[in-house]
Amino acid sequence: QVDYACTPEEVQQHFQSCGTVNRVTILTDKFGQPKGFAYVEFVEVDAVQNALLLNESELHGRQLKVSAKRTNIPGMKQYRGRRPNPFFRSRRPFIPGPAYYPAYGYG
């Protein structure tokens, strides 16, 4: 919930009390307009806990929502594929064609 007119320097000053800010990234859309949220990267790990204390603080008159970045757990989302449906053997339904009669009989 970062204000659209907010600059990375202002976000850095707001979170400076938590610890050393390594980088501030304000995401933009394909037209270059800010999306309204930012990522703040700290040098120290314990600075994240201090930054969480700034949840619901105000910056440029807007209330911030501060949350820690989630880490992906390897193997949590593996491709499982499609489960076969026992009622359908193939994707194409069976359409009977014309009956086949041999031209000269058997043998």
C-alpha positions as CSV (number, residue, x, y, z in Angstrom):
1,Q,0.0,0.0,0.0
2,V,2.7,2.5,-1.0
3,D,1.6,5.8,-2.3
4,Y,2.0,6.2,-6.1
5,A,4.0,9.4,-5.7
6,C,6.4,7.9,-3.2
7,T,10.1,7.5,-4.2
8,P,12.5,4.7,-3.2
9,E,14.5,7.2,-1.2
10,E,11.4,8.0,0.9
11,V,10.7,4.4,1.5
12,Q,14.3,3.8,2.5
13,Q,14.1,6.7,5.0
14,H,10.9,5.2,6.5
15,F,12.5,1.8,7.1
16,Q,16.0,3.2,8.0
17,S,15.3,2.8,11.7
18,C,14.8,-1.0,11.3
19,G,18.3,-1.7,10.0
20,T,20.6,-1.1,7.0
21,V,18.5,-1.0,3.8
22,N,20.2,-2.7,0.9
23,R,17.7,-2.0,-1.8
24,V,14.2,-0.6,-2.4
25,T,12.2,-1.8,-5.4
26,I,8.9,-0.2,-6.4
27,L,7.2,-2.3,-8.9
28,T,5.7,-0.7,-12.0
29,D,3.3,-1.9,-14.7
30,K,4.2,-2.1,-18.4
31,F,3.4,1.6,-18.8
32,G,5.9,2.7,-16.1
33,Q,3.2,3.5,-13.6
34,P,3.8,2.3,-10.0
35,K,1.6,-0.6,-8.9
36,G,1.4,0.6,-5.3
37,F,3.7,-1.8,-3.5
38,A,7.4,-2.1,-2.9
39,Y,10.1,-4.5,-1.8
40,V,12.6,-3.5,0.9
41,E,15.7,-5.6,1.2
42,F,17.8,-5.4,4.4
43,V,21.4,-6.3,5.0
44,E,20.7,-7.8,8.4
45,V,18.3,-10.7,8.9
46,D,17.0,-9.4,12.2
47,A,16.0,-6.1,10.5
48,V,13.0,-7.9,9.0
49,Q,11.5,-8.4,12.4
50,N,12.0,-4.7,13.2
51,A,10.3,-3.8,9.9
52,L,7.3,-5.9,10.8
53,L,6.7,-3.6,13.7
54,L,6.1,-0.8,11.2
55,N,3.0,-2.6,10.0
56,E,0.0,-0.1,9.8
57,S,2.4,2.9,10.0
58,E,1.7,5.8,7.7
59,L,3.8,7.0,4.7
60,H,2.5,9.9,2.6
61,G,-0.9,9.6,4.3
62,R,-1.4,5.9,3.4
63,Q,-1.4,3.1,5.9
64,L,1.3,0.5,5.0
65,K,0.9,-3.2,5.1
66,V,4.3,-4.8,6.0
67,S,4.8,-8.5,5.6
68,A,7.9,-10.7,5.4
69,K,8.8,-12.2,2.0
70,R,7.8,-15.9,1.9
71,T,10.4,-18.4,0.8
72,N,9.6,-21.1,-1.6
73,I,9.9,-24.6,-0.2
74,P,11.5,-26.9,-2.8
75,G,9.3,-29.7,-3.9
76,M,6.1,-28.2,-2.6
77,K,4.5,-27.7,-6.0
78,Q,5.5,-30.6,-8.2
79,Y,3.8,-31.4,-11.5
80,R,1.4,-34.2,-10.8
81,G,-0.2,-34.4,-14.3
82,R,-3.8,-35.3,-15.1
83,R,-5.5,-38.1,-13.4
84,P,-7.1,-40.5,-15.8
85,N,-10.9,-40.7,-15.8
86,P,-12.0,-44.3,-15.8
87,F,-15.2,-43.5,-17.7
88,F,-13.5,-42.0,-20.7
89,R,-10.8,-44.1,-22.5
90,S,-9.9,-41.5,-25.2
91,R,-10.6,-37.9,-25.9
92,R,-12.4,-38.6,-29.1
93,P,-15.9,-40.2,-28.8
94,F,-16.6,-43.3,-30.8
95,I,-18.7,-42.6,-33.9
96,P,-19.7,-45.7,-35.8
97,G,-19.0,-45.6,-39.6
98,P,-20.7,-47.4,-42.4
99,A,-20.9,-51.2,-41.9
100,Y,-18.3,-53.2,-43.7
101,Y,-19.5,-56.0,-45.9
102,P,-16.9,-58.1,-47.8
103,A,-17.4,-58.0,-51.6
104,Y,-17.3,-61.7,-52.3
105,G,-18.0,-63.4,-49.1
106,Y,-15.6,-65.6,-47.1
107,G,-12.7,-67.4,-48.6
